[in-house]
Amino acid sequence: MGVGACILGYADDDIDKAVKKVIDDGSMCTLNCPEEIELAKMLVSIHPWSGMARFARTGGEACAVAVRIARAHTKKSKIAFCGYHGWHDWYLASNLGNSSNLDGQLLPGLEPSGVPRELKGTALPFNYNRLDELEKIAAENKDNLGVIIMEPQRGNAPAKGFLEGVRQIASRTGAVLIFDEVTSGFRVNYGGIHLTYGVEPDIAVFGKALGNGFPISAVIGRKEIMDSAQTSFISSTFWTERIGFVAAVETLKKMKRLDVQKDLVRYGEMINDGWRTTAKKHNINIEISGIAPLTHISFKDGNTLEVQTLYSQEMLKRGYLLGAAVYTTYSYSKEIIEGFIKDSDEVFALIRKALDSGDVKEHLEGGVIHAGFKRLT
């Protein structure tokens, strides 16, 4: 679903109609468009702890904006991070000292080529649900830790007290706590997933689902922190381009009106139940992880990637473009998912035969898939 961007489905009529109108009216002008103000007010009203908003076009640049604002506020350079936050120098700098620092953060093997070596030691990783690792970073960098940025949830749920502990460390050290909700936002609830856990960040970042496929990302935060942006230079001509704002406003209105998140969760749970039932039927060992609207399957018998490739290969023949993860969308239906599970049942039977043969690779018609999410460059 557009790498998780098309939360309402491809080419949603309501969103496209609003966008086409603004294209005809004019999508770029000198001053801020009214929809930018409207979107800011909507996001702040959803997240009462926040007071201001800034906008960009992609999740990675929004994270970079958030980090810049946080550093400007604290006047401290060190960043503790958990999760995947984009391609910018501040993030890839983690791999300057140890090329495997990012291996546990979704994308292993990222090369920091082109990143100034002078940034070595400025981005410090910790693993999800490992509060002790963050405590160690805080202790070793107590005078220079300015930012803690993390995904509040992506795979497994937070352990009891984990998010609360992160919040306490940030408050104790004076670091700005940023929740990167580019992936998790607006999937299980109307807003950031952190609202379901009752832990408030200082800044939150949104993207992907916000505009139903049209480029728009948002940085919201506490007023006293966001005001620090005025002491730096953060600007782009096309950040005020109108299409993204219109798409986001209409997407939020439709999500709220139709209670979209309820269906996203329900569809994900249906897929999970179907996978489990089918795997048990064919005696295939699987693991399901992630939040329901972004569910992930992994095969635990034989060579995991070979089995996953066979699943993708055979499902493609049946009309599904499928990796290991499924972003659910409002345009799904009970009938669509029932058909998906029925076809998966056929393919699981083929997987069982391939596993029994002792050579899954022999059943593949091409190469083995890449692990994780990787763009070709």
N, C-alpha and C positions, 0 to 999 in steps of 0.2 A: 504493500500500500504506500508506494512512494517513500520507502525507508521510514515509515511511520508518520508521514506528513498528512496523508489523506484520511483523516479521522472520520469524516462523513461519507467517504467513498470518492472514487474518481469523478471529476467533472460534475460536482454537485450543482444542480440547476439553480438553487437559491444564491449560492456564493458566486457562481459564474455570471448570473444576471446582474448582480451588484457591481462586479468587477467590470463587465462590459459597459455598463452605464458610465462608470467613472473614466474609462478609457475614452469614451466619446466626449465626455465633459472636459477632459484634461487631467492627466495623472501627475503632472509635475509643475510646480510653480515656485515662486521665491519664498513665500511664507509657509508656516505650518498649516496643514490642512485641518479642517474641523474634526475629521475622524481620528487624527492623532490624539487630540485632547479627549475625545470620547473614549478611545481605547485606554488611555491612561487612567481615566476615572473608573472605568469598568474593572481594570485589574486591581487598582488600589481598593475598591469597594469589596472585591472578593477576598482580598488579603488585608484586613484592617490594621495589621502591625506595620504595614508599609505606608509611605507618604508621597513618594515620587516615582516617576518612571522615565526611562530612556529607551530608545528603540534602535534596532539595527536590522539586518536582513538574514543573518545566519546564526545558528547556535554557537559556533566556534567564536565568531567575532563578538557576540554578546557576552560570552564568558571572558574574553579578553577585555572588554569594556568594564565588566564587573570587577575583574582583578585590578585594573588600573585605578578605578575609583577607590577600591579597598586600600590599595597601597598609598594612594594620595591622602586618604583619611588617616591612616595609622603612621605614615612616614617610616614604615618598616618594609623590608624587601623580601623576607623569606615567606614561602608559601607551602603549607601542608595540604596535600590533596589526596582524594580517594575517588577513583572512577575515571571515566573518559571525558575530556573537556575540549577536544579540538586539536588543531594542527599548529597553533601559534608558538612562537619562540618560548614564551614563559613555561609552557607545558612540556614541550620536547626537551627543554633544558634538563629535565630530570635524568635523561639518558646520557648526558655528557659524562657523568662520573661513573655510571654503571649502566651498560647498554641493556640490562634486563630490568631496570627499575619500573618500566611501564608494562612488563609482561603480565602482571596480575591485574591490569587496569583495562581489560577488554581487547586491546590491540597489542599483541607481543611483537617484538622484533622491529620496532620503529627506529629508524636511523635519524640521529640529530644533525645530519649533514646540512650545513648552511646556518646552523644556530651558533651564535658567538660563544666560544669556550669560556668567556668571562662570566657567563650565566651559570656556570657549574656550581652546584650546591644551593641554588636558590629555590628549586622546586623539590619538595621532599615527600615521597609517597608513603601512605599507610593503607592497610587493607581493611575492607569493610568488616564491621563487627569486631575489630581489634582495637579497642580503646587504649590498650596498653601501648600500642605502637604510636598512637598520637600523643599520649602522655610523654613518651620518650622524646619525640620530636620537640614538644613544648619545653621539656626540661633542658634539652641541649641547645635550644635557640630562644630562650626565654626573653632575651632583650631585643630580638630581631624578627620574631614571628608576627607578621602583619595580617596574614590571610589564611583561612581554612576554607577550602572549597571541596564540595563533595556532592555526589548524587545521593539524596536521602533514601532512595531505594531503586534498585534496578533488577537484581536477581532475587536472592533470599530476603525475607523480611528482617528488619533490624532486631537484634537481640534486645532483651529487656534492659532498658537503661542506656543503650548505646547512643542514640541520638541526643538524649538528655545529657549524657556525659560529654559529648562533643560540644554541646551548647555551653556547658559549664566551663570547659577548658577555654573556649573562645572568650567567654566573659572574664575569666580569671586572668588571661594573658593580654587582654585588650585586642585580640585579633578579630577581624571582621569575618563572620561566618556567612558563607555563600552556599546556598543550595542550588545546584544545577538541576533544573527540572525540564531541560530540553527534551529528554526522552520520557520522563515519568509524568509530566504535567498534563492535566485534563484527560487522563485515561481511567483512573478509578474513581475520580470525583471531579466536581466542577471547580477547578483551581489546581493548586499544587498538592502533590501527595503528602507533603509535610503537614497539611491541615488535618489529615486523618490521624496523625500521631501527636498533635498538639505541641510541637516543638517549632518555635519561630526563629528563622534565620535573621540576619541583618540585611541580606540581599538575596533575591531569588531570580533565576534566569529561566526564560521560557522560549520555545521555538517549535519546530516540527508541527505538532497538531494545531498550533495557534491560528494558522491561516488556511488550513485544509489544502495545502499544496502550493499556496502562493507564498513567496519569501517574506517572512516577518519574524522578528524575534524581539524579546522584551527583557529589560533589566528593571526590576522594581526593588525599592529598598527604603530603609528608614531615612527620613528627611535630612537629619544631621549628617548622615554618611553620604547620601547621594549629592548633597550640596558640595562635597569635596571635589566633584567633577569640575567645578568652576575654577579650581586651582590648577587644572591640567588642560590639555588640549585633546578633545575627543570629538571628532566631527567627520561627516561624510555627506556629500551632496545628495546621494540617493537614499540616505536614511529617512528623508522626509518625503520620498516618493509615495504617492497616495494609494496605489493598488494594494500593498500589503496591509495598510491600516483598514481599508474598506473590507478586505477579505477577513481580517481578524475580527472586526466588529460583528460582521454578519455570522461568522462561525460561532463566536461566543453566544450570540443571541439564539442561534438555532440549537446549540448544545443545551443551553438552559431551558429553552422552550420544550424540547423533546426529551429531556433527561437522558441524553445520549450515553453518558457514562454507565448507566444501569445496564444498557444493552451490550456495551463493550465488555463489561465484566461477565455478563451472562453468556455471551458467545464464547469467550475465552474458557469459561468453565465447561461449556459443552464440548469444546475441542479437547480439553484435558481429559474429561470423562471418557470420550470416545477413544482417545489414544490409549488410555489405561485398559479399557475393556478389550480393545483389539489386541494389544500387546499380550495380555493375559491369555487370550484365546489361542494365540500362536506361540506362546511360551517364549516371548522375546523380552529381554531385560532392558527397560528404558528408564530414564530419569526426566522428570518434568520440573522446570524451574521458572522463575520470573513471576511478575505480576500477571494476573489472568488476561488483561488486554494486550500483554506482550509476553506470550507464553513461549517456552523454548523446550524442545525435545532433544535428548541425546540418547544414542544407543550404546548399551554397555556390553553387548556381546560382540566378540571378534574385533576387527579393526573399526573403531568408531567412525572415522571419516569415510571409510569405504562403504559401510552400511548406510551412513547418511547420504552418500552420493547415490547409492542404489535407490533409496527412497525418493530423492529429488528427481532422479532420472525417470523412474516409472510414473511418478505423479505428473511430471511434465507431459508424458504421453496421454495422460487423462485430462489435461487442460489446466493444470495448476503450476504456477511459478512459485516454487516452494524451497525455502532453505530450512535451517534448523529452527528459526523463530517465526512466529505468526503475530503480526499486528492486527488486532481485530478492528473492524470498521462498522459504522452504523448501517451501511448499505448491505451488510450480511443479513441472512434470514435463517430461520430454523431449517428450512428446506436445503439451503446452500450448505450448511454445516453437516446436515445428515448425509448429503451426497458426498461431501469431503471425507467423512468417516467411512462410508461404504467403499469408496475408492481406496482409502488407506487400508481397509481390511484386505482388499485384493492384493495390494502391494506388500503388506506385512506377510501374507502367505508366500509371496515370492522371496521375501527376505529370509523367511524361515528355511526355505529350500536352499537358498544360497549359503546360509550359515551351515546347514547340514552337509553341504557339499565340501566344506572346508576351504573354499577359495571364493570369497565374495568378489574379489577384483576381476575374476574371470567373467562375471556377469555385467561388468561395466562396459559401456560403449564409448567412453572417453576417459579423461583424466580424473583424478580424485579431487574433490572440492578443497578450497582453502579453508583453514580454520579461522573462525571469527569473521568479523566484517572488514573486508579490505576492498578499497577502490583500486582499479588498475590505473597506473600513472605512466 
